[in-house]
Structure formats: structure tokens, C-alpha cells
């Protein structure tokens, strides 16, 4: 049986939390940030959480077997 390996792209972008969910940073935080309202800035600082039993979570479980 071949070795299990993590998907290199998913490994860089996602972290598994203690409860088994997956966490990643939101897109759109590179430039043009000055004209944002304070409420939008606070909202965008939060990480995006993906449940492990959602369709995306099942795919991540396949991509990150060693995590």
C-alpha cells in the first residue's frame, strides 16, 4: 500500500482544530484595505471554520490524512 501524504496546497492553507474542524484565513486581505469600515475590518479578522462532516470537510479529511 502506498504511503499516505498530505496535499501540499491544503497543508499550507488549513489547520485542524482540537475539535476536528478545519480553520483557514479569508481571502482579500492583501491590499486596498484603507477604505474599509471598522465593522468590516473586525469581521474579516476572523478565521473561516469548516465543519468536519460538511462536504468540504470530508474533502479536507482526504487531503490531510496525517493531520
Biopython code that builds the backbone (N, CA, C, O; Angstrom):
import numpy as np
from Bio.PDB.StructureBuilder import StructureBuilder

atoms = [
    (1, "UNK", "N", (0.845, -1.186, 0.000)),
    (1, "UNK", "CA", (0.000, 0.000, 0.000)),
    (1, "UNK", "C", (0.893, 1.252, 0.000)),
    (1, "UNK", "O", (1.873, 1.305, 0.743)),
    (2, "UNK", "N", (0.562, 2.268, -0.831)),
    (2, "UNK", "CA", (1.420, 3.454, -0.899)),
    (2, "UNK", "C", (1.349, 4.289, 0.379)),
    (2, "UNK", "O", (0.408, 4.184, 1.165)),
    (3, "UNK", "N", (2.365, 5.110, 0.555)),
    (3, "UNK", "CA", (2.395, 5.988, 1.723)),
    (3, "UNK", "C", (1.284, 7.017, 1.651)),
    (3, "UNK", "O", (0.924, 7.473, 0.566)),
    (4, "UNK", "N", (0.736, 7.388, 2.812)),
    (4, "UNK", "CA", (-0.234, 8.478, 2.870)),
    (4, "UNK", "C", (0.526, 9.790, 2.946)),
    (4, "UNK", "O", (1.442, 9.941, 3.754)),
    (5, "UNK", "N", (0.144, 10.733, 2.103)),
    (5, "UNK", "CA", (0.801, 12.038, 2.118)),
    (5, "UNK", "C", (-0.253, 13.131, 2.163)),
    (5, "UNK", "O", (-1.340, 12.987, 1.605)),
    (6, "UNK", "N", (0.080, 14.221, 2.832)),
    (6, "UNK", "CA", (-0.796, 15.383, 2.851)),
    (6, "UNK", "C", (-0.712, 16.113, 1.528)),
    (6, "UNK", "O", (0.339, 16.123, 0.888)),
    (7, "UNK", "N", (-1.809, 16.725, 1.112)),
    (7, "UNK", "CA", (-1.841, 17.555, -0.083)),
    (7, "UNK", "C", (-1.081, 18.840, 0.229)),
    (7, "UNK", "O", (-1.413, 19.536, 1.188)),
    (8, "UNK", "N", (-0.066, 19.163, -0.569)),
    (8, "UNK", "CA", (0.827, 20.285, -0.259)),
    (8, "UNK", "C", (0.081, 21.617, -0.193)),
    (8, "UNK", "O", (0.370, 22.439, 0.677)),
    (9, "UNK", "N", (-0.874, 21.843, -1.099)),
    (9, "UNK", "CA", (-1.622, 23.101, -1.100)),
    (9, "UNK", "C", (-2.538, 23.224, 0.105)),
    (9, "UNK", "O", (-2.649, 24.296, 0.699)),
    (10, "UNK", "N", (-3.194, 22.134, 0.466)),
    (10, "UNK", "CA", (-4.101, 22.149, 1.619)),
    (10, "UNK", "C", (-3.311, 22.275, 2.921)),
    (10, "UNK", "O", (-3.774, 22.903, 3.872)),
    (11, "UNK", "N", (-2.137, 21.686, 2.961)),
    (11, "UNK", "CA", (-1.286, 21.731, 4.149)),
    (11, "UNK", "C", (-0.896, 23.170, 4.488)),
    (11, "UNK", "O", (-0.798, 23.532, 5.661)),
    (12, "UNK", "N", (-0.673, 23.995, 3.444)),
    (12, "UNK", "CA", (-0.277, 25.384, 3.655)),
    (12, "UNK", "C", (-1.449, 26.267, 4.064)),
    (12, "UNK", "O", (-1.248, 27.307, 4.691)),
    (13, "UNK", "N", (-2.666, 25.867, 3.718)),
    (13, "UNK", "CA", (-3.816, 26.752, 3.891)),
    (13, "UNK", "C", (-4.739, 26.410, 5.057)),
    (13, "UNK", "O", (-5.444, 27.290, 5.551)),
    (14, "UNK", "N", (-4.755, 25.170, 5.504)),
    (14, "UNK", "CA", (-5.708, 24.730, 6.517)),
    (14, "UNK", "C", (-5.015, 24.178, 7.747)),
    (14, "UNK", "O", (-3.957, 23.557, 7.650)),
    (15, "UNK", "N", (-5.622, 24.410, 8.914)),
    (15, "UNK", "CA", (-5.161, 23.829, 10.179)),
    (15, "UNK", "C", (-6.338, 23.104, 10.808)),
    (15, "UNK", "O", (-7.475, 23.564, 10.710)),
    (16, "UNK", "N", (-6.077, 21.993, 11.445)),
    (16, "UNK", "CA", (-7.129, 21.245, 12.124)),
    (16, "UNK", "C", (-7.219, 21.737, 13.569)),
    (16, "UNK", "O", (-6.199, 21.847, 14.250)),
    (17, "UNK", "N", (-8.425, 22.030, 14.037)),
    (17, "UNK", "CA", (-8.610, 22.491, 15.407)),
    (17, "UNK", "C", (-8.687, 21.293, 16.348)),
    (17, "UNK", "O", (-8.706, 20.146, 15.901)),
    (18, "UNK", "N", (-8.731, 21.561, 17.638)),
    (18, "UNK", "CA", (-8.782, 20.484, 18.635)),
    (18, "UNK", "C", (-10.085, 19.697, 18.547)),
    (18, "UNK", "O", (-10.123, 18.520, 18.905)),
    (19, "UNK", "N", (-11.146, 20.334, 18.074)),
    (19, "UNK", "CA", (-12.442, 19.652, 17.965)),
    (19, "UNK", "C", (-12.606, 18.905, 16.645)),
    (19, "UNK", "O", (-13.628, 18.255, 16.425)),
    (20, "UNK", "N", (-11.601, 18.993, 15.756)),
    (20, "UNK", "CA", (-11.656, 18.255, 14.497)),
    (20, "UNK", "C", (-12.144, 19.071, 13.318)),
    (20, "UNK", "O", (-12.253, 18.545, 12.210)),
    (21, "UNK", "N", (-12.443, 20.352, 13.530)),
    (21, "UNK", "CA", (-12.852, 21.212, 12.419)),
    (21, "UNK", "C", (-11.608, 21.758, 11.731)),
    (21, "UNK", "O", (-10.499, 21.637, 12.250)),
    (22, "UNK", "N", (-11.800, 22.357, 10.563)),
    (22, "UNK", "CA", (-10.685, 22.922, 9.814)),
    (22, "UNK", "C", (-10.806, 24.434, 9.779)),
    (22, "UNK", "O", (-11.900, 24.976, 9.622)),
    (23, "UNK", "N", (-9.656, 25.121, 9.928)),
    (23, "UNK", "CA", (-9.616, 26.563, 10.032)),
    (23, "UNK", "C", (-8.724, 27.106, 8.937)),
    (23, "UNK", "O", (-7.661, 26.545, 8.669)),
    (24, "UNK", "N", (-9.142, 28.207, 8.288)),
    (24, "UNK", "CA", (-8.284, 28.859, 7.311)),
    (24, "UNK", "C", (-8.550, 30.360, 7.292)),
    (24, "UNK", "O", (-9.569, 30.828, 7.800)),
    (25, "UNK", "N", (-7.632, 31.099, 6.708)),
    (25, "UNK", "CA", (-7.753, 32.549, 6.625)),
    (25, "UNK", "C", (-8.628, 32.923, 5.431)),
    (25, "UNK", "O", (-8.672, 32.211, 4.428)),
    (26, "UNK", "N", (-9.316, 34.046, 5.560)),
    (26, "UNK", "CA", (-10.171, 34.520, 4.471)),
    (26, "UNK", "C", (-9.336, 35.205, 3.395)),
    (26, "UNK", "O", (-8.245, 35.705, 3.666)),
    (27, "UNK", "N", (-9.852, 35.222, 2.190)),
    (27, "UNK", "CA", (-9.176, 35.862, 1.063)),
    (27, "UNK", "C", (-9.426, 37.368, 1.085)),
    (27, "UNK", "O", (-10.298, 37.853, 1.807)),
    (28, "UNK", "N", (-8.663, 38.090, 0.296)),
    (28, "UNK", "CA", (-8.891, 39.517, 0.130)),
    (28, "UNK", "C", (-8.269, 40.387, 1.199)),
    (28, "UNK", "O", (-8.819, 41.440, 1.521)),
    (29, "UNK", "N", (-7.134, 39.982, 1.765)),
    (29, "UNK", "CA", (-6.501, 40.759, 2.838)),
    (29, "UNK", "C", (-5.101, 41.215, 2.440)),
    (29, "UNK", "O", (-4.239, 41.361, 3.307)),
    (30, "UNK", "N", (-4.855, 41.442, 1.168)),
    (30, "UNK", "CA", (-3.509, 41.782, 0.708)),
    (30, "UNK", "C", (-3.320, 43.279, 0.469)),
    (30, "UNK", "O", (-2.295, 43.837, 0.861)),
    (31, "UNK", "N", (-4.284, 43.935, -0.162)),
    (31, "UNK", "CA", (-4.118, 45.356, -0.477)),
    (31, "UNK", "C", (-5.485, 46.014, -0.553)),
    (31, "UNK", "O", (-6.514, 45.340, -0.501)),
    (32, "UNK", "N", (-5.489, 47.350, -0.679)),
    (32, "UNK", "CA", (-6.716, 48.174, -0.710)),
    (32, "UNK", "C", (-7.536, 48.007, 0.570)),
    (32, "UNK", "O", (-8.754, 47.842, 0.513)),
    (33, "UNK", "N", (-6.870, 48.049, 1.715)),
    (33, "UNK", "CA", (-7.548, 47.820, 2.986)),
    (33, "UNK", "C", (-7.936, 49.116, 3.694)),
    (33, "UNK", "O", (-8.716, 49.081, 4.646)),
    (34, "UNK", "N", (-7.408, 50.261, 3.251)),
    (34, "UNK", "CA", (-7.636, 51.527, 3.957)),
    (34, "UNK", "C", (-9.093, 51.993, 3.949)),
    (34, "UNK", "O", (-9.567, 52.440, 4.993)),
    (35, "UNK", "N", (-9.831, 51.917, 2.839)),
    (35, "UNK", "CA", (-11.184, 52.483, 2.843)),
    (35, "UNK", "C", (-12.262, 51.623, 3.521)),
    (35, "UNK", "O", (-13.448, 51.936, 3.417)),
    (36, "UNK", "N", (-11.865, 50.544, 4.215)),
    (36, "UNK", "CA", (-12.859, 49.679, 4.852)),
    (36, "UNK", "C", (-13.423, 50.297, 6.120)),
    (36, "UNK", "O", (-12.735, 51.040, 6.821)),
    (37, "UNK", "N", (-14.682, 49.985, 6.410)),
    (37, "UNK", "CA", (-15.297, 50.389, 7.666)),
    (37, "UNK", "C", (-14.753, 49.510, 8.793)),
    (37, "UNK", "O", (-14.284, 48.398, 8.552)),
    (38, "UNK", "N", (-14.822, 50.019, 10.025)),
    (38, "UNK", "CA", (-14.281, 49.296, 11.177)),
    (38, "UNK", "C", (-14.997, 47.961, 11.382)),
    (38, "UNK", "O", (-14.362, 46.968, 11.736)),
    (39, "UNK", "N", (-16.326, 47.929, 11.162)),
    (39, "UNK", "CA", (-17.075, 46.689, 11.362)),
    (39, "UNK", "C", (-16.644, 45.614, 10.364)),
    (39, "UNK", "O", (-16.579, 44.433, 10.707)),
    (40, "UNK", "N", (-16.350, 46.024, 9.136)),
    (40, "UNK", "CA", (-15.888, 45.087, 8.113)),
    (40, "UNK", "C", (-14.504, 44.558, 8.490)),
    (40, "UNK", "O", (-14.218, 43.374, 8.313)),
    (41, "UNK", "N", (-13.643, 45.443, 9.012)),
    (41, "UNK", "CA", (-12.298, 45.026, 9.419)),
    (41, "UNK", "C", (-12.364, 43.974, 10.521)),
    (41, "UNK", "O", (-11.633, 42.984, 10.481)),
    (42, "UNK", "N", (-13.228, 44.183, 11.493)),
    (42, "UNK", "CA", (-13.370, 43.220, 12.592)),
    (42, "UNK", "C", (-13.874, 41.878, 12.070)),
    (42, "UNK", "O", (-13.403, 40.816, 12.477)),
    (43, "UNK", "N", (-14.833, 41.952, 11.168)),
    (43, "UNK", "CA", (-15.417, 40.728, 10.603)),
    (43, "UNK", "C", (-14.385, 39.931, 9.820)),
    (43, "UNK", "O", (-14.355, 38.703, 9.900)),
    (44, "UNK", "N", (-13.552, 40.614, 9.073)),
    (44, "UNK", "CA", (-12.567, 39.938, 8.224)),
    (44, "UNK", "C", (-11.377, 39.392, 8.991)),
    (44, "UNK", "O", (-10.641, 38.560, 8.461)),
    (45, "UNK", "N", (-11.167, 39.836, 10.223)),
    (45, "UNK", "CA", (-10.057, 39.298, 11.030)),
    (45, "UNK", "C", (-10.343, 37.871, 11.487)),
    (45, "UNK", "O", (-9.420, 37.122, 11.805)),
    (46, "UNK", "N", (-11.614, 37.498, 11.519)),
    (46, "UNK", "CA", (-11.985, 36.164, 11.988)),
    (46, "UNK", "C", (-11.558, 35.106, 10.977)),
    (46, "UNK", "O", (-11.544, 35.355, 9.772)),
    (47, "UNK", "N", (-11.214, 33.939, 11.472)),
    (47, "UNK", "CA", (-10.860, 32.820, 10.590)),
    (47, "UNK", "C", (-12.146, 32.128, 10.123)),
    (47, "UNK", "O", (-13.187, 32.215, 10.773)),
    (48, "UNK", "N", (-12.049, 31.457, 9.009)),
    (48, "UNK", "CA", (-13.186, 30.693, 8.498)),
    (48, "UNK", "C", (-13.075, 29.274, 9.036)),
    (48, "UNK", "O", (-12.027, 28.640, 8.912)),
    (49, "UNK", "N", (-14.152, 28.774, 9.632)),
    (49, "UNK", "CA", (-14.167, 27.430, 10.223)),
    (49, "UNK", "C", (-15.040, 26.524, 9.350)),
    (49, "UNK", "O", (-16.159, 26.892, 8.992)),
    (50, "UNK", "N", (-14.532, 25.360, 9.016)),
    (50, "UNK", "CA", (-15.271, 24.379, 8.221)),
    (50, "UNK", "C", (-15.537, 23.152, 9.084)),
    (50, "UNK", "O", (-14.613, 22.582, 9.665)),
    (51, "UNK", "N", (-16.790, 22.752, 9.164)),
    (51, "UNK", "CA", (-17.146, 21.556, 9.943)),
    (51, "UNK", "C", (-16.580, 20.318, 9.263)),
    (51, "UNK", "O", (-16.519, 20.248, 8.035)),
    (52, "UNK", "N", (-16.172, 19.354, 10.059)),
    (52, "UNK", "CA", (-15.542, 18.144, 9.517)),
    (52, "UNK", "C", (-16.535, 17.271, 8.753)),
    (52, "UNK", "O", (-16.125, 16.510, 7.876)),
    (53, "UNK", "N", (-17.836, 17.362, 9.066)),
    (53, "UNK", "CA", (-18.811, 16.500, 8.395)),
    (53, "UNK", "C", (-19.471, 17.182, 7.199)),
    (53, "UNK", "O", (-20.345, 16.583, 6.572)),
    (54, "UNK", "N", (-19.084, 18.413, 6.859)),
    (54, "UNK", "CA", (-19.615, 19.072, 5.662)),
    (54, "UNK", "C", (-18.918, 18.485, 4.434)),
    (54, "UNK", "O", (-17.883, 17.833, 4.574)),
    (55, "UNK", "N", (-19.457, 18.702, 3.242)),
    (55, "UNK", "CA", (-18.807, 18.164, 2.036)),
    (55, "UNK", "C", (-17.368, 18.664, 1.883)),
    (55, "UNK", "O", (-16.487, 17.899, 1.492)),
    (56, "UNK", "N", (-17.126, 19.933, 2.187)),
    (56, "UNK", "CA", (-15.777, 20.479, 2.097)),
    (56, "UNK", "C", (-14.871, 19.854, 3.159)),
    (56, "UNK", "O", (-13.694, 19.603, 2.901)),
    (57, "UNK", "N", (-15.414, 19.605, 4.344)),
    (57, "UNK", "CA", (-14.648, 18.980, 5.422)),
    (57, "UNK", "C", (-14.247, 17.562, 5.090)),
    (57, "UNK", "O", (-13.148, 17.128, 5.436)),
    (58, "UNK", "N", (-15.128, 16.833, 4.421)),
    (58, "UNK", "CA", (-14.814, 15.455, 4.014)),
    (58, "UNK", "C", (-13.673, 15.439, 2.997)),
    (58, "UNK", "O", (-12.814, 14.557, 3.024)),
    (59, "UNK", "N", (-13.679, 16.418, 2.110)),
    (59, "UNK", "CA", (-12.602, 16.531, 1.125)),
    (59, "UNK", "C", (-11.285, 16.874, 1.815)),
    (59, "UNK", "O", (-10.237, 16.337, 1.457)),
    (60, "UNK", "N", (-11.335, 17.769, 2.805)),
    (60, "UNK", "CA", (-10.131, 18.124, 3.548)),
    (60, "UNK", "C", (-9.593, 16.939, 4.333)),
    (60, "UNK", "O", (-8.379, 16.777, 4.464)),
    (61, "UNK", "N", (-10.482, 16.118, 4.850)),
    (61, "UNK", "CA", (-10.050, 14.923, 5.584)),
    (61, "UNK", "C", (-9.267, 13.983, 4.659)),
    (61, "UNK", "O", (-8.323, 13.318, 5.085)),
    (62, "UNK", "N", (-9.676, 13.943, 3.393)),
    (62, "UNK", "CA", (-8.980, 13.115, 2.410)),
    (62, "UNK", "C", (-7.629, 13.743, 2.041)),
    (62, "UNK", "O", (-6.639, 13.035, 1.856)),
    (63, "UNK", "N", (-7.598, 15.082, 1.935)),
    (63, "UNK", "CA", (-6.372, 15.791, 1.568)),
    (63, "UNK", "C", (-5.347, 15.807, 2.691)),
    (63, "UNK", "O", (-4.145, 15.841, 2.427)),
    (64, "UNK", "N", (-5.802, 15.783, 3.942)),
    (64, "UNK", "CA", (-4.893, 15.902, 5.088)),
    (64, "UNK", "C", (-5.002, 14.680, 6.004)),
    (64, "UNK", "O", (-5.463, 14.811, 7.138)),
    (65, "UNK", "N", (-4.592, 13.507, 5.547)),
    (65, "UNK", "CA", (-4.745, 12.303, 6.390)),
    (65, "UNK", "C", (-3.809, 12.287, 7.599)),
    (65, "UNK", "O", (-4.120, 11.643, 8.602)),
    (66, "UNK", "N", (-2.675, 12.979, 7.528)),
    (66, "UNK", "CA", (-1.697, 12.925, 8.603)),
    (66, "UNK", "C", (-1.887, 14.038, 9.634)),
    (66, "UNK", "O", (-1.085, 14.160, 10.559)),
    (67, "UNK", "N", (-2.916, 14.834, 9.491)),
    (67, "UNK", "CA", (-3.130, 15.945, 10.418)),
    (67, "UNK", "C", (-4.212, 15.634, 11.404)),
    (67, "UNK", "O", (-4.523, 16.461, 12.261)),
]
sb = StructureBuilder()
sb.init_structure("model")
sb.init_model(0)
sb.init_chain("A")
sb.init_seg("    ")
for serial, (resi, resn, name, xyz) in enumerate(atoms, 1):
    if name == "N":
        sb.init_residue(resn, " ", resi, " ")
    sb.init_atom(name, np.array(xyz, "f"), 0.0, 1.0, " ", f" {name:<3s}", serial, name[0])
structure = sb.get_structure()
